[in-house]
Amino acid sequence: MITENDKKLSDNDEIRVDTDSGQLLLRFDDNNMITVNMGIPRHAPNEIPLLAEQESRFYTVRVNDNERAFGAVSMGNPHAVIQVSDIKTAQVAELGKALESHDFFPERVNVGFMQVIDRQHIKLRVFERGAAETLACGSGACAAVVIGIEHNLLDHNVTVELPGGVLTINWPGRGEPVLMTGPAISVFEGHITL
C-alpha cells in the first residue's frame, strides 16, 4: 500500500510493496510515472498452474465445442493470452468466462485478448478471474507482452493500450524481470470507521 508519506518521494526514489505474490519494487519519476518490477515470468505448467505435462508455446482446450489456442504464463497469478484480430469484436465475456473456470486451470485464470497493432504496440482486454472484464490489468498487460515476445510477435519494449489507460511493458527475455511503467494518479480517497 502506498501511503500519504510516499507522495513526497523524489525522482528515481524506490519503495518496496508487499503483495500476496511477493514484494514489488516501484520507481517514481518526475512525470508522475511509476515503473514496477513485476518479477520474472514463470512458464512451467505447475508454476502457472495449468494441467499440462510439459511446457508449450501454445496450449489448446475445448471450449463451447471449439478448440481454443492460447499462450500461458504466471506473473504471480495465472494468465492465458489469446491473439485476436480485433479486440472490439473479441468474445471477451463469453469466451473469457468459459476459459476462466475451465478444468485445465486448477486455480482459474485471467484471460487476455490481445490485438497486435505492430511489434511495439498492442491493444488488450482482460477477463479477470473471479470477476469479469476489467478496465485495466497490469499483470495481464505483462503476460500479454511476454507471450507476444515468446511467439516472436513483439519487440522487447511494448505500448499496451487497455480500456482504462496505457502502459509500457519492457521484458528482455527468459530469466529477466518484466518492467511495467504507467501513470500515477489518485483515483479514490476514503475513510473507514471500525
N, CA and C of each residue as an Amber inpcrd file, in Angstrom:
protein
   582
   0.8400000  -1.1770000   0.0000000   0.0000000   0.0000000   0.0000000
   0.8860000   1.2420000   0.0000000   0.6150000   2.1960000  -0.8520000
   1.3510000   3.4510000  -0.8880000   0.6260000   4.4260000   0.0330000
   1.3640000   5.0360000   0.9540000   0.7620000   5.9240000   1.9410000
   0.9570000   7.3840000   1.5610000   0.3410000   8.2910000   2.3300000
   0.4610000   9.7310000   2.1120000   1.9230000  10.1650000   2.1100000
   2.7400000   9.5820000   2.9910000   4.1510000   9.9440000   3.0530000
   4.8930000   9.5850000   1.7790000   4.4480000   8.5640000   1.0810000
   5.1190000   8.1440000  -0.1400000   4.9800000   9.1750000  -1.2550000
   4.0010000  10.0620000  -1.1630000   3.8160000  11.0810000  -2.1910000
   4.9650000  12.0790000  -2.2080000   5.7780000  12.1110000  -1.1530000
   6.8890000  13.0510000  -1.0610000   8.1540000  12.5010000  -1.7080000
   8.0690000  11.3470000  -2.3210000   9.2390000  10.7620000  -2.9610000
   9.6820000  11.6210000  -4.1340000  10.9820000  11.6640000  -4.3580000
  11.5070000  12.4500000  -5.4690000  11.8800000  11.5290000  -6.6300000
  12.3340000  12.1470000  -7.7080000  12.7050000  11.4230000  -8.9190000
  13.6330000  10.2560000  -8.6120000  13.2870000   9.0940000  -9.1600000
  14.0720000   7.8640000  -9.0510000  14.1310000   7.2680000  -7.6550000
  13.3010000   7.7600000  -6.7120000  13.2000000   7.0890000  -5.4220000
  12.5050000   5.7580000  -5.6210000  12.8100000   4.8050000  -4.7570000
  12.2230000   3.4790000  -4.8600000  11.5630000   3.1040000  -3.5470000
  10.4640000   2.3710000  -3.6460000   9.8590000   1.7810000  -2.4540000
   9.5250000   0.3280000  -2.7700000   9.4060000  -0.4530000  -1.7240000
   9.0290000  -1.8590000  -1.8600000   7.6180000  -2.0200000  -1.3080000
   6.8120000  -2.7930000  -2.0390000   5.4230000  -3.0260000  -1.6520000
   5.2140000  -4.5280000  -1.5510000   4.6820000  -4.9870000  -0.4210000
   4.3900000  -6.4100000  -0.2430000   3.0390000  -6.7450000  -0.8520000
   2.9910000  -7.8400000  -1.6130000   1.7430000  -8.3410000  -2.1870000
   1.6150000  -9.8200000  -1.8380000   0.4830000 -10.4190000  -2.1550000
   0.2970000 -11.8530000  -1.9150000   1.2870000 -12.6920000  -2.7130000
   1.7600000 -12.1730000  -3.8460000   2.6880000 -12.9210000  -4.7050000
   4.1490000 -12.5880000  -4.4460000   4.4170000 -11.7310000  -3.4840000
   5.7970000 -11.3550000  -3.1780000   5.9440000  -9.8520000  -3.1190000
   7.1840000  -9.4120000  -3.1150000   7.4730000  -7.9950000  -2.9770000
   7.7090000  -7.3570000  -4.3450000   7.1160000  -6.1810000  -4.5750000
   7.3090000  -5.4350000  -5.8120000   8.1600000  -4.2090000  -5.5230000
   9.0310000  -3.8490000  -6.4600000   9.8670000  -2.6720000  -6.3540000
   9.3070000  -1.6030000  -7.2830000   8.9880000  -0.4200000  -6.7320000
   8.4220000   0.6790000  -7.5080000   9.4240000   1.8140000  -7.5850000
   9.5790000   2.3910000  -8.7930000  10.4620000   3.5350000  -9.0030000
   9.6340000   4.6770000  -9.5680000   9.7350000   5.8670000  -8.9710000
   8.9710000   7.0350000  -9.3770000   9.8370000   7.9630000 -10.2220000
   9.2240000   8.6790000 -11.1940000   9.9690000   9.6850000 -11.9390000
   9.2600000  11.0290000 -11.8710000   9.8540000  12.0550000 -12.4930000
   9.3280000  13.4290000 -12.4240000   7.9800000  13.6180000 -13.1000000
   7.6090000  12.7360000 -14.0160000   6.3990000  12.9170000 -14.8090000
   5.1980000  12.1530000 -14.2670000   5.1840000  11.8690000 -12.9570000
   4.1190000  11.1010000 -12.3240000   3.9730000   9.7140000 -12.9320000
   5.0850000   9.1530000 -13.3580000   5.0960000   7.7950000 -13.8850000
   5.7820000   6.8960000 -12.8550000   5.2980000   5.6700000 -12.7630000
   5.8840000   4.6820000 -11.8560000   6.2950000   3.4800000 -12.6900000
   7.4900000   2.9960000 -12.4420000   7.9440000   1.7500000 -13.0460000
   7.9670000   0.6960000 -11.9490000   7.3070000  -0.4240000 -12.2260000
   7.2060000  -1.5110000 -11.2580000   7.9440000  -2.7280000 -11.7970000
   8.8330000  -3.2830000 -10.9820000   9.4660000  -4.5580000 -11.3100000
   8.4440000  -5.6290000 -10.9560000   7.8530000  -6.2530000 -11.9760000
   6.7680000  -7.2190000 -11.7770000   7.2720000  -8.6460000 -11.5600000
   8.5820000  -8.8220000 -11.5450000   9.1450000 -10.1370000 -11.2890000
   9.3950000 -10.9160000 -12.5720000   9.9510000 -12.0990000 -12.3920000
  10.3020000 -12.9700000 -13.5080000   9.1030000 -13.8500000 -13.8640000
   8.6650000 -13.8270000 -15.1200000   7.5430000 -14.6790000 -15.5220000
   7.8840000 -16.1550000 -15.3360000   6.8630000 -16.9350000 -15.0030000
   7.0540000 -18.3820000 -14.8560000   6.2710000 -19.0790000 -15.9520000
   6.9520000 -20.0220000 -16.6080000   6.3720000 -20.6860000 -17.7700000
   6.0310000 -22.1560000 -17.5430000   6.5940000 -22.7670000 -16.5230000
   6.3530000 -24.1930000 -16.2880000   4.8870000 -24.4130000 -15.9200000
   4.2460000 -25.4250000 -16.4940000   2.8170000 -25.6560000 -16.2290000
   2.4580000 -25.7280000 -14.7400000   3.2960000 -26.3720000 -13.9280000
   2.9740000 -26.4770000 -12.4990000   3.1290000 -25.1540000 -11.7680000
   3.8610000 -24.1890000 -12.3440000   4.0280000 -22.8850000 -11.7130000
   2.9630000 -21.8850000 -12.1450000   2.2160000 -22.1750000 -13.2180000
   1.2120000 -21.2130000 -13.7000000  -0.0090000 -21.2040000 -12.7860000
  -0.6830000 -22.2050000 -12.3660000  -0.6410000 -23.5980000 -12.7880000
  -1.6860000 -23.9000000 -13.8680000  -1.3390000 -24.9200000 -14.6730000
  -2.2900000 -25.4730000 -15.6310000  -1.9880000 -26.9580000 -15.7920000
  -2.9730000 -27.7080000 -16.2490000  -2.8520000 -29.1630000 -16.3420000
  -2.2730000 -29.5700000 -17.6880000  -0.9580000 -29.4890000 -17.7870000
  -0.2330000 -29.9170000 -18.9800000   1.0080000 -30.6570000 -18.5170000
   1.4090000 -31.6560000 -19.2800000   2.5600000 -32.4540000 -18.8860000
   3.8780000 -31.7470000 -19.1280000   3.9160000 -30.8570000 -20.1330000
   5.1570000 -30.1360000 -20.4130000   4.8440000 -28.7430000 -20.9300000
   5.8460000 -27.8710000 -20.8320000   5.6940000 -26.5060000 -21.3080000
   5.5480000 -26.4790000 -22.8250000   4.7070000 -25.5600000 -23.3050000
   4.4790000 -25.4220000 -24.7370000   4.2730000 -23.9460000 -25.0710000
   4.5970000 -23.5640000 -26.2920000   4.3200000 -22.1820000 -26.7220000
   2.8270000 -21.9450000 -26.8070000   2.0960000 -22.9720000 -27.2770000
   0.6410000 -22.8890000 -27.3910000   0.0240000 -24.0780000 -26.6700000
  -1.0740000 -23.8200000 -26.0010000  -1.8840000 -24.8760000 -25.3950000
  -3.2460000 -24.8040000 -26.0640000  -3.9620000 -25.9130000 -26.0730000
  -5.3240000 -25.8890000 -26.6190000  -6.2670000 -26.5710000 -25.6410000
  -7.4750000 -26.0420000 -25.5750000  -8.5560000 -26.6650000 -24.8020000
  -9.8330000 -26.5540000 -25.6180000 -10.7560000 -27.4230000 -25.3140000
 -12.0570000 -27.3950000 -25.9790000 -13.0070000 -26.5360000 -25.1450000
 -13.5470000 -25.4960000 -25.7720000 -14.4560000 -24.5700000 -25.1080000
 -15.6280000 -24.3060000 -26.0330000 -16.8300000 -24.5160000 -25.5330000
 -18.0380000 -24.2540000 -26.3220000 -17.9740000 -24.9370000 -27.6990000
 -17.5650000 -26.2080000 -27.6950000 -17.4700000 -27.0270000 -28.9060000
 -16.4200000 -26.5590000 -29.9140000 -15.4800000 -25.7400000 -29.4880000
 -14.3870000 -25.2970000 -30.3600000 -13.0570000 -25.4650000 -29.6470000
 -12.0110000 -25.7830000 -30.4180000 -10.6560000 -25.8180000 -29.8710000
 -10.1330000 -24.3900000 -29.8050000  -9.5880000 -24.0040000 -28.6680000
  -9.0310000 -22.6640000 -28.4950000  -7.5540000 -22.7670000 -28.1760000
  -6.7330000 -22.0200000 -28.9060000  -5.2920000 -21.9990000 -28.6750000
  -4.9290000 -20.7250000 -27.9200000  -3.9620000 -20.8370000 -27.0130000
  -3.5390000 -19.6870000 -26.2140000  -2.1320000 -19.9250000 -25.6930000
  -1.4850000 -18.8500000 -25.2870000  -0.2350000 -18.9310000 -24.5610000
  -0.5510000 -18.7780000 -23.0870000   0.3260000 -19.2780000 -22.2210000
   0.0690000 -19.1860000 -20.7760000   1.3500000 -18.8590000 -20.0310000
   1.2080000 -18.0800000 -18.9740000   2.3410000 -17.6710000 -18.1440000
   1.8010000 -17.2410000 -16.7820000   2.6560000 -17.3020000 -15.7750000
   2.3000000 -16.7570000 -14.4670000   3.1070000 -15.4980000 -14.2160000
   2.4150000 -14.4500000 -13.7920000   3.0580000 -13.2180000 -13.3430000
   2.7960000 -13.0690000 -11.8400000   2.7970000 -14.2030000 -11.1340000
   2.3780000 -14.2260000  -9.7390000   0.9270000 -14.6380000  -9.6380000
   0.2460000 -14.6250000 -10.7720000  -1.1150000 -15.1200000 -10.9330000
  -1.2240000 -15.6810000 -12.3550000  -2.1140000 -16.6360000 -12.5750000
  -2.1570000 -17.3160000 -13.8730000  -2.8260000 -16.4920000 -14.9760000
  -2.2130000 -16.5540000 -16.1770000  -2.7460000 -15.8330000 -17.3350000
  -2.7470000 -16.7150000 -18.5670000  -3.8450000 -16.6610000 -19.3130000
  -3.9370000 -17.2400000 -20.6480000  -4.1110000 -16.0610000 -21.5990000
  -3.3900000 -16.0820000 -22.7270000  -3.4480000 -14.9710000 -23.6730000
  -3.8290000 -15.5170000 -25.0460000  -4.9010000 -14.9410000 -25.5980000
  -5.4050000 -15.3340000 -26.9140000  -5.1950000 -14.1730000 -27.8730000
  -4.5910000 -14.4350000 -29.0240000  -4.4460000 -13.3960000 -30.0230000
  -5.7400000 -13.2920000 -30.8210000  -6.2190000 -12.0530000 -30.9980000
  -7.4390000 -11.7990000 -31.7650000  -7.1400000 -10.7610000 -32.8360000
  -7.9470000 -10.7470000 -33.8760000  -7.7340000  -9.7820000 -34.9590000
  -8.2560000  -8.3900000 -34.5920000  -9.2610000  -8.3360000 -33.7110000
  -9.8400000  -7.0420000 -33.3230000 -10.4450000  -7.1810000 -31.9310000
  -9.9260000  -6.4210000 -30.9700000 -10.4550000  -6.5540000 -29.6010000
 -11.8830000  -6.0380000 -29.4810000 -12.3040000  -5.1940000 -30.4110000
 -13.6800000  -4.6820000 -30.3580000 -14.6960000  -5.8010000 -30.5420000
 -14.3440000  -6.8060000 -31.3400000 -15.2910000  -7.8870000 -31.6240000
 -14.9240000  -9.1940000 -30.9160000 -13.8880000  -9.1660000 -30.0940000
 -13.4840000 -10.3760000 -29.3680000 -14.5920000 -10.8050000 -28.4070000
 -14.7620000 -12.1020000 -28.2380000 -15.8040000 -12.6610000 -27.3640000
 -15.3220000 -12.6900000 -25.9130000 -15.0220000 -11.5160000 -25.3810000
 -14.4080000 -11.4140000 -24.0580000 -15.3180000 -11.9950000 -22.9740000
 -16.5740000 -11.6100000 -22.9400000 -17.4720000 -12.0840000 -21.8840000
 -17.7120000 -13.5870000 -21.9880000 -18.0740000 -14.0560000 -23.1690000
 -18.4250000 -15.4710000 -23.3460000 -17.2120000 -16.3910000 -23.2210000
 -16.1930000 -16.1240000 -24.0190000 -15.0120000 -16.9830000 -24.0170000
 -14.1890000 -16.7890000 -22.7440000 -14.1020000 -15.5500000 -22.2730000
 -13.3710000 -15.2820000 -21.0320000 -13.9450000 -16.0540000 -19.8650000
 -15.2590000 -16.0420000 -19.7280000 -15.9110000 -16.7610000 -18.6330000
 -15.7000000 -18.2710000 -18.7480000 -15.8130000 -18.7950000 -19.9710000
 -15.6490000 -20.2410000 -20.1720000 -14.2220000 -20.6890000 -19.8750000
 -13.2210000 -19.9180000 -20.3010000 -11.8280000 -20.2810000 -20.0410000
 -11.4340000 -20.0480000 -18.5870000 -11.9110000 -18.9620000 -18.0080000
 -11.5460000 -18.5870000 -16.6370000 -11.7750000 -19.7250000 -15.6600000
 -12.8270000 -20.4780000 -15.8470000 -13.1690000 -21.5480000 -14.9080000
 -13.0030000 -22.9440000 -15.5100000 -12.2790000 -23.0570000 -16.6310000
 -12.0650000 -24.3520000 -17.2760000 -11.2320000 -25.2650000 -16.3720000
 -11.5200000 -26.5550000 -16.4090000 -10.7980000 -27.5330000 -15.5850000
  -9.2960000 -27.5450000 -15.8470000  -8.8590000 -27.0700000 -17.0080000
  -7.4460000 -27.0270000 -17.3600000  -6.6550000 -26.1280000 -16.4070000
  -7.3650000 -25.1980000 -15.7310000  -6.7410000 -24.2340000 -14.8220000
  -7.2260000 -24.4950000 -13.3990000  -6.4690000 -25.2440000 -12.5920000
  -6.9360000 -25.6170000 -11.2590000  -7.1820000 -24.4350000 -10.3100000
  -6.5390000 -23.2810000 -10.5600000  -6.7630000 -22.0890000  -9.7390000
  -7.4660000 -20.9920000 -10.5320000  -8.1450000 -21.3940000 -11.6040000
  -8.7680000 -20.4780000 -12.5520000  -7.7010000 -19.6190000 -13.2250000
  -8.1070000 -18.7280000 -14.1210000  -7.1130000 -17.9920000 -14.9050000
  -7.6750000 -16.6440000 -15.3480000  -6.8080000 -15.6660000 -15.4680000
  -7.1290000 -14.3980000 -16.1060000  -6.9530000 -14.6180000 -17.6070000
  -7.8890000 -14.1360000 -18.4100000  -7.8300000 -14.3690000 -19.8550000
  -7.6470000 -13.0390000 -20.5740000  -6.5210000 -12.9130000 -21.2920000
  -6.2280000 -11.7110000 -22.0570000  -6.5350000 -11.9110000 -23.5250000
  -7.1360000 -10.9120000 -24.1400000  -7.4350000 -10.9100000 -25.5660000
  -6.5650000  -9.8230000 -26.1920000  -5.5560000 -10.2450000 -26.9570000
  -4.5140000  -9.3510000 -27.4520000  -4.6270000  -9.1390000 -28.9560000
  -4.6920000  -7.8750000 -29.3490000  -4.6410000  -7.4910000 -30.7570000
  -3.2770000  -6.8450000 -31.0080000  -2.4780000  -7.4340000 -31.8830000
  -1.1660000  -6.8790000 -32.2040000  -1.3430000  -5.8020000 -33.2740000
  -0.9880000  -4.5700000 -32.9310000  -1.0380000  -3.4560000 -33.8850000
   0.2570000  -3.4440000 -34.6980000   1.3880000  -3.4990000 -34.0130000
   2.6970000  -3.6800000 -34.6350000   3.6290000  -4.2430000 -33.5680000
   4.8980000  -4.3460000 -33.8370000   5.8240000  -5.0150000 -32.9180000
   6.0540000  -4.2470000 -31.6120000   5.6190000  -2.9990000 -31.5660000
   5.7840000  -2.1910000 -30.3460000   4.4580000  -1.7330000 -29.7470000
   3.3330000  -2.2810000 -30.2270000   2.0330000  -1.7600000 -29.7740000
   0.9700000  -2.8520000 -29.8490000   0.2710000  -3.0580000 -28.7280000
  -0.8710000  -3.9660000 -28.7160000  -2.0630000  -3.2900000 -28.0530000
  -3.2370000  -3.8160000 -28.3500000  -4.4550000  -3.4620000 -27.6180000
  -4.8530000  -4.7140000 -26.8480000  -5.4150000  -4.5210000 -25.6560000
  -5.6890000  -5.6550000 -24.7780000  -6.9750000  -5.4460000 -23.9900000
  -7.7550000  -6.5230000 -23.9010000  -8.8950000  -6.5930000 -22.9810000
  -8.6730000  -7.8240000 -22.1190000  -9.0500000  -7.7250000 -20.8320000
  -8.7880000  -8.8200000 -19.8950000 -10.0570000  -9.1970000 -19.1460000
 -10.3480000 -10.5080000 -19.1480000 -11.4010000 -11.0790000 -18.3130000
 -10.7000000 -11.5980000 -17.0670000 -10.9520000 -10.9500000 -15.9350000
 -10.2360000 -11.2730000 -14.7030000 -10.9210000 -12.3900000 -13.9340000
 -10.1290000 -13.3410000 -13.4640000 -10.6920000 -14.4930000 -12.7460000
 -11.4310000 -14.0220000 -11.5040000 -12.5850000 -14.6400000 -11.3000000
 -13.4020000 -14.3120000 -10.1400000 -14.1760000 -13.0200000 -10.2820000
 -14.0510000 -12.3490000 -11.4190000 -14.7460000 -11.0740000 -11.6040000
 -15.4160000 -11.0740000 -12.9780000 -14.8860000 -10.3160000 -13.8850000
 -15.3870000 -10.2100000 -15.2600000 -14.3790000  -9.3640000 -16.0190000
 -14.8040000  -8.7510000 -17.1120000 -13.8660000  -7.8870000 -17.8260000
 -13.5020000  -6.7050000 -16.9430000 -12.2360000  -6.3410000 -16.9720000
 -11.7410000  -5.2450000 -16.1510000 -11.1730000  -4.1510000 -17.0560000
 -11.1820000  -2.9160000 -16.5800000 -10.6840000  -1.8080000 -17.3940000
  -9.1700000  -1.8220000 -17.5470000  -8.4820000  -2.3430000 -16.5390000
  -7.0230000  -2.3800000 -16.5880000  -6.5210000  -3.5570000 -15.7730000
  -5.4360000  -4.1490000 -16.2230000  -4.8370000  -5.2840000 -15.5180000
  -3.3400000  -5.2560000 -15.7960000  -2.5650000  -4.7810000 -14.8250000
  -1.1230000  -4.6720000 -15.0060000  -0.4570000  -6.0070000 -15.2480000
  -0.8090000  -7.0130000 -14.4410000  -0.1890000  -8.3250000 -14.6450000
  -0.6420000  -8.9230000 -15.9830000  -1.8710000  -8.6100000 -16.4150000
  -2.3640000  -9.0790000 -17.7050000  -1.6160000  -8.4370000 -18.8640000
  -1.2950000  -7.1430000 -18.7330000  -0.5030000  -6.4610000 -19.7580000
   0.8840000  -7.0890000 -19.8520000   1.4890000  -7.3700000 -18.7030000
   2.8040000  -8.0190000 -18.6820000   2.7340000  -9.3960000 -19.3320000
   1.7200000 -10.1730000 -18.9720000   1.5670000 -11.5270000 -19.5190000
   1.4010000 -11.4870000 -21.0340000   0.5950000 -10.5580000 -21.5320000
   0.3710000 -10.4600000 -22.9770000   1.6710000 -10.1500000 -23.7070000
   2.4610000  -9.2240000 -23.1690000   3.7270000  -8.8760000 -23.8170000
   4.6960000 -10.0530000 -23.7580000   4.7690000 -10.7360000 -22.6270000
   5.6370000 -11.9120000 -22.5160000   5.2560000 -12.9500000 -23.5690000
   3.9660000 -13.2540000 -23.6740000   3.5100000 -14.2390000 -24.6690000
   3.8000000 -13.7370000 -26.0870000   3.5470000 -12.4590000 -26.3410000
   3.8210000 -11.8940000 -27.6600000   5.2940000 -11.9760000 -28.0350000
   6.1760000 -11.7340000 -27.0720000   7.6140000 -11.8450000 -27.3300000
   7.9850000 -13.3070000 -27.5530000   7.4560000 -14.1950000 -26.7190000
   7.7520000 -15.6200000 -26.8620000   7.2850000 -16.1520000 -28.2250000
   6.2250000 -15.5790000 -28.7740000   5.6960000 -16.0100000 -30.0730000
   6.2940000 -15.2130000 -31.2340000   7.3220000 -14.4040000 -30.9250000
   8.0250000 -13.5970000 -31.9190000   7.1000000 -12.6200000 -32.6480000
   6.1110000 -12.1020000 -31.9330000   5.1930000 -11.1080000 -32.4900000
   5.5700000  -9.6920000 -32.0720000   6.3230000  -9.5690000 -30.9510000
   6.5930000  -8.2680000 -30.3550000   8.0700000  -8.0750000 -30.0730000
   8.4790000  -6.8000000 -30.0290000   9.8160000  -6.4380000 -29.5940000
   9.8420000  -6.4140000 -28.0640000  10.9540000  -5.9660000 -27.4870000
  11.1210000  -6.0480000 -26.0320000  10.5490000  -4.8580000 -25.2630000
  10.1200000  -3.8160000 -25.9550000   9.5100000  -2.6610000 -25.3120000
   8.1980000  -2.3710000 -26.0380000   7.0660000  -2.5100000 -25.3330000
   5.7560000  -2.5040000 -25.9930000   4.7820000  -1.5790000 -25.2630000
   4.0370000  -0.7960000 -26.0330000   2.9370000   0.0030000 -25.5030000
   1.6910000  -0.8730000 -25.4930000   1.0350000  -0.9430000 -24.3340000
  -0.1770000  -1.7500000 -24.1770000  -1.3420000  -0.7950000 -23.9150000
  -2.3000000  -0.8260000 -24.8310000  -3.4810000   0.0210000 -24.7380000
  -4.6290000  -0.8030000 -24.1600000  -5.0710000  -0.4390000 -22.9480000
  -6.1910000  -1.0900000 -22.2780000  -7.3650000  -0.1220000 -22.2350000
  -8.5890000  -0.6000000 -22.0140000  -9.7240000   0.3300000 -21.9270000
  -9.5230000   1.4230000 -20.8710000  -8.7870000   1.1150000 -19.8030000
  -8.5930000   2.0750000 -18.7160000  -7.3380000   2.9170000 -18.8120000
  -6.5140000   2.7290000 -19.8380000  -5.3040000   3.5330000 -19.9520000
  -4.1980000   2.7980000 -20.6870000  -3.0230000   3.4110000 -20.6760000
  -1.8900000   2.9130000 -21.4380000  -0.7230000   2.6060000 -20.5090000
  -0.0750000   1.4670000 -20.7430000   1.1160000   1.0580000 -20.0060000
   2.2410000   0.7930000 -20.9960000   3.4610000   0.8900000 -20.5210000
   4.6180000   0.4700000 -21.2980000   5.2310000  -0.7290000 -20.5860000
   5.4370000  -1.8060000 -21.3160000   5.9780000  -3.0350000 -20.7460000
   7.3120000  -3.3370000 -21.4240000   8.3210000  -3.6310000 -20.6000000
   9.6410000  -3.9910000 -21.1110000  10.0310000  -5.3400000 -20.5320000
  10.4150000  -6.2620000 -21.4170000  10.8980000  -7.5780000 -20.9800000
  12.0450000  -8.0160000 -21.8760000  13.2660000  -8.1270000 -21.3150000
  14.4210000  -8.5490000 -22.1120000  14.3640000 -10.0080000 -22.5440000
  13.6630000 -10.8710000 -21.8070000  13.5570000 -12.2760000 -22.1740000
  13.6730000 -13.1920000 -20.9700000  13.7050000 -14.4890000 -21.2270000
  13.7050000 -15.5180000 -20.1850000  14.7320000 -15.2410000 -19.0870000
  14.2890000 -15.4450000 -17.8570000  15.1500000 -15.2620000 -16.6980000
  15.2570000 -13.8330000 -16.2140000  14.6240000 -12.8980000 -16.9190000
  14.6790000 -11.4810000 -16.5630000  13.3110000 -11.0090000 -16.0730000
  13.2910000  -9.9880000 -15.1940000  12.0070000  -9.4620000 -14.7250000
  11.3210000  -8.5980000 -15.7780000  10.0110000  -8.4940000 -15.6630000
   9.2050000  -7.6170000 -16.5070000   9.0820000  -6.2690000 -15.8010000
   9.3160000  -5.1850000 -16.5500000   9.1660000  -3.8330000 -16.0060000
   7.9310000  -3.1920000 -16.6190000   7.0420000  -2.7060000 -15.7570000
   5.7920000  -2.0790000 -16.1890000   5.8280000  -0.6100000 -15.7910000
   5.5610000   0.2890000 -16.7440000   5.5620000   1.7230000 -16.4690000
   4.2100000   2.3060000 -16.8390000   3.6760000   3.1270000 -15.9280000
   2.3970000   3.7670000 -16.1710000   2.2310000   4.9860000 -15.2980000
   1.1540000   5.7390000 -15.5070000   0.9340000   6.9650000 -14.7400000
   0.5050000   6.6760000 -13.3100000   0.8700000   7.5920000 -12.4330000
   0.4500000   7.5190000 -11.0350000  -0.5660000   8.6200000 -10.7920000
  -1.8170000   8.2190000 -10.6080000  -2.8720000   9.2000000 -10.3560000
  -3.7180000   8.7240000  -9.1790000  -4.3090000   9.6640000  -8.4730000
  -5.2000000   9.3390000  -7.3680000  -6.5790000   9.0320000  -7.9430000
  -7.1510000   7.8870000  -7.5640000  -8.4660000   7.5190000  -8.0830000
  -9.5320000   7.4600000  -7.0010000  -9.1210000   7.4410000  -5.7390000
 -10.1060000   7.3110000  -4.6830000  -9.4850000   7.7040000  -3.3530000
 -10.2790000   8.3220000  -2.5110000  -9.8970000   8.6150000  -1.1430000
 -11.0750000   8.2760000  -0.2630000 -10.8250000   7.6990000   0.8970000
 -11.9330000   7.3430000   1.7770000 -11.4590000   7.0860000   3.1830000
 -12.4140000   6.9170000   4.0540000 -12.1250000   6.6240000   5.4620000
 -13.0540000   5.4880000   5.8880000 -12.5220000   4.6100000   6.6950000
 -13.3020000   3.5170000   7.2330000 -13.2720000   3.6090000   8.7540000
 -14.4230000   3.5520000   9.3520000 -14.5090000   3.5520000  10.8080000
 -14.7730000   2.1230000  11.2570000 -13.8900000   1.6130000  12.0810000
 -14.0320000   0.2490000  12.5830000 -14.4980000   0.2510000  14.0180000
